[in-house]
């Protein structure tokens, strides 16, 4: 294997304190390396040196064979290739979790906002899906704990329930079974099962309780994980259905750009299976209305949730997945409401063309 990082005789000191003293090691491509040491031993300083957030006092750091401490290497370019997660996160407090995950991709990797958003959502969902593992081991990271609540509401109930059950079981073992309570203070980062066993004096009951807590937490989270998996599979099916429709139906002919006018406001309701693609269409209509100055507003909803609100809209757009319910929606709609069933390529194209989407609505409404 080729060497990605090579450290030679690296030294770093702050005044009289020598933090790094003659450090030497290599990291080969594809390898996972763990740096272990007590608090204040220089782990973070070493990483900061590799990322050029600190300048070493002596030694060499070779990244892909190039000594990054010599020559005219641009530090920002180097950091774009070397990721680092800080212990205190260093998040921007005026931005959301999603925006914090997007900003580095936009500013450093020069991705578009949409590309950054898609990648950030993908990674945050993956992190949120596995949150039940660190919860069981009491890894107290605020951002990680926030993820299942923000992105995976399925995990909100077990997120609250599991700690209460854990505390109740611990109290039962201490009060009823006479297990030792905590008699030692351990570092905060000690995994909960290990900390439970060591902190209570290494007894059989402590080992039994640690195993029991892991099993119970797994049982609590399991149905919610399965429910979340099912929701992800449904989303994937909807995406695949849209892609299949896009391939099967020919592209629509370009429409004329004649200016349109309206003498009244049009309220539009867009319906699809799960309100996912309908939100895309509705947003396109609203953006197009802003661009053209036309008095058109749009709302997205899922088919089946529309009965109570149907009377409030002048135009109803059905996505390809629910166009089979055209006659049913027409019967439920108020008199004068225009109900439109769209085809695959037409629907997809309009979600990407705000001006075309609002013009489509206006033309359909005028046709009556």
N, C-alpha and C positions, 0 to 999 in steps of 0.2 A: 504493500500500500504506500501511496505517496504521503508525505508529511504536509499537514496544513499549517500547524503552528509549532515553532521550535523556540524555546527559551534558553538563552545561554548566559550564565553568570549574571543574572539580573539582580540589581540592588536598588533599594529605595529607602531613604531615611527622611524623617521629619525632625530637624534639629539634631539632638543627640540620640533620638529614638530610631534605631535601625529596624525597620519593619520587614523588609525583604533582604535577605543576605545570601548571595551566591545561589540563586534559584536556577535549576536546570531541569528541563523535561521537554518531551515532544508529544504531539497529538497527531495521530494519523487520520486521514479522511474516513468518515463513517464511524469512528470510535466515539463512545460516550465516556467522558472522564469526570470523576468527582474529586473535588478539592475539599478535604476534611481538616478541620482545625478548630481550636477553641476561639471564643470571641476575642477579637483584637489581634489575632495571629497573622493577619495580612491577606486573608482570602480576597476580600473586596478590593484591596489595593492592587493585588496582582491582576484581577480582572480589569480594573480601571486603567492599568498600564497597557494591557493588551488592546484596550479600546481607545487608547491615547487620551483618556480623561486625566491621567497623571503621567508625568514625564519621568522615567527612571533616571537614577543618578549614574548608573553604570550597567553594562551588559547589552545584549542584543535580543530583539524580538523579530523573528522571521515569520512572515505570513505569506504562504505559498512561495517560499523561497526568497522573498524580498524583505530586507531589513527596514522595518517601518520607522526606525529611529534615525535613519540617515536619508539624505537626499531631500527632494522637494515634494514628498508625499503629502497630498491634501488630506487633512485629518477627517474632514466631513465625508469625503469619498470613502475613506477606509471604514468609518463607523457605519456607513450604509451597508457594508458587507459583514459586519460583526455585531450581532445583537446582544443586548445586555438588559436583564430585568433587575431593577433596583430593589433593595430591601424595603424601602418606604414608598415604592411605586412611582413617586414623582408625577402624579396625575395632574392635569389641568382642572382646577376646581370649578371653573366656569363652563366646562364642557361635560357632556354625558359620557357614560362608559363607552358607547359606540363611537362617539366623536374622538375620544382618546385613542381608540384602536385604529381610527382612520387617519389621524393627522400625520403620523409617521410615514404611512404609505403614500400620502399625497405630497408632503413636503420633501421627503428623502428619496422615495422610489419613483416619484413623478407619475403616480397612477391617477386616473380620473376619479372623481368623487364616487361615481357609480361602481367602478371596479373595487375601490377601497371599501365601500359599504358592503358589497357582496362578500368579499373576503373576510371582513371583520365579523359580519353576522355568522358566517360559516364557522369561524374559529370560536366565537363566543358561545355558539350553540353547542359545539363539541365540548368546550370546557364546562358549560352548565350541565350537560348530560352526565358528566362523570363526577359532579360535585358531591354525590353521596359518599364517595370514597374518602375524600379529606374530612368530611363531616364526621365520619366514624372515627377518624384518628385525631380529631380536634385540632386540625390545622387552621388557625384563626387568621385567615386572610380576608379582609373586608370585601375586596373586589370579587373574589371567588365566591364568597357567600351571597353577594348581591346578584350574581349572574342567574341562578335558578329562579329568583323571584322576578327579575326583569324580563328574562328571555324564556324561561320555562315555568309558567305558573303552575304546571302539574306538580312541581316539587315544593310548592309553598307549604302545603299541609304537612308532608313528612319533615320538612325543614324545621317546623315548629314542634311537631309531635315527638320526633326522635330524642331531642335533648331532655324533654320532660320524662319520657319513659326511662331514659338512662339514669337520670337523677333518682327516680323512684326505685329502680332496681338497686342502685348503690345504697340508698337509705335502708332498704330491706335487708341487704347483706350486713350492714353495719349494726342496725338496731335489733334485728331478729336473729341472724346467724352469728352475731358477735365478731364479725370481721373487723380488723383494725381500720380506723379511718386514716386519713393522710397524716403521716408522722415525719415525712421528709419533704423539703422544698427542692424541686427539680427545675431545670431550665424550661422556659415556656414552650420551646420548640420540640420537647420530648413527645413522641406520638402517644396518644391517650392510653392504648392498651399497655404499652411498656411503662408509662408513667404511673398507671394504676397499680401495676404489680410492684414496681420499685418503691413508689411513694407510700404504700401501705405495709411495707416490710417483707415482701416476697413470701406470700402465704398461698396455700392451695386454694382457698376461697377467692383470693384476688385473681389467680389464674383462671379459675372457673368463671368469675364475673366478667373478665376481659373477653373470654370466648363467647359468653352469653350475650354481651352487649353487641359484639360484631354480628352475631347471628340475628339478633332481634332487629338491629338497624337495617340489615339486609332484607329482612322480611317486610319491614315497614316501607322501604323504598321500592321494592321489586314491582308491585302493581303500578306504581306511578311511572317507573321507568318504562314498563311495557306500554302504558297508555301514551307516553311521549313518543316512543318508537312508532306506534300506530299512526300518530298525527304526522310524523315525518314521512312515513310511507305514503300517506294520503296526499301530502304536498308533492311528493315526487311523481305520483300518478297523474296529478293535475298538470304538472310541467310537461310530462311525457305526452299527455293528450294534446296539449297546445302545440308541441313540436311536431306531432304527427299530422295535425290539421294544417300546419304551415307547409308541410311537404306535399300534402295531397291536393290542396287547392291552389290554383294559379293566382298570380299576383293581380290585383285589381288594376284597371286602366287608370292613368293619371286623370284627376278631375280638373275641371276648369277653375280658374282662380277669380271668377267674377265676384265682386264685392257683394256681401249679403247685409241685409238690414232687418231689424226686428222692431216692432212697436210695442212688444210686451216681453216680460221675463219668462223664460222657459225653465222649469224645474225638471231635472232628468234623474231617473233612478236606474242604476245598472245592476243587473242580477246575474250571479254565477253560482257555482256549487258551494264554494266556501268563502266567498267575498274576497278572494285573493286577486284574481285577474280583474274582477269588477272594480276593485280599487284602482288598478292601473288605468283602466278605461276612464273612470270618473275623474282621476287626476289629470289625464290628458285633456278631457273636455274643459275642466276648469282653467288649465294653463292656456288652452286655445282661446277661451273667452277673454282672458286677460290680454292676450296678444291682439285680438281683433276688436276688443271693446264691446263685444256682443253681450247682452244681458242673459247669460246662460249659467246655471249652477247645476252641479251634479253630485249625487250621493251613491255610494256603493253599499250593497247588502247581499246576503246569501239567500238563495231561493228557499222559501219556507218561512223566512223571517219578515216577509214583505207585506203580509196581509193587512196589518194595522196601519201601515204608512203609505200604501199604494195610492190612496185617494189624494195625497198631497202632491202628486207629480203629473206633469203634462206629457212627458215622454218616458217610456220604459224600454230599456235596451236589454235584450236577453243574450247572454253569451252562447257560443256554440254548444256548450254542455247542457244547457237548459232550454234550447230552442224548441224541444219537443213539447214543452208546456205552453206554447204560444196561445192556443185557443183558451186554455184555462185562465191565463193571466188576462186575456182580453175580456173574459166574462167578469172577472173580479175588479177590473179597473173601472174608474168612473167614466161617464159618458164624455167623449171628446178626447180621451187620453190615447195617444199614439203608442202602440206596442210594436217593437221592431225585433225581429229575429235575425241575428247576424251569422255570417259564415266564418269559417276558420281564418283564412288569410286576411279577409276584410277586418275582422275583429282585432287580430294581432297587429296589422298595419296601423290601424287607427290608435291603438294604445301607444304607438311610437310617433304619431303625427298629431300633436295637439291642435294645430290649426285645422287639419283635415277632419279631426274628430268633432270639433264644434260646428264646422260647416256641414258635416254629415247630419248632425242633430237638427240644425236649422232647416236643411232641405227636407228631411223627413217630416218635420212638424208642419212645414208649409204644404206638403203634399196631402196632409190630412189623413 
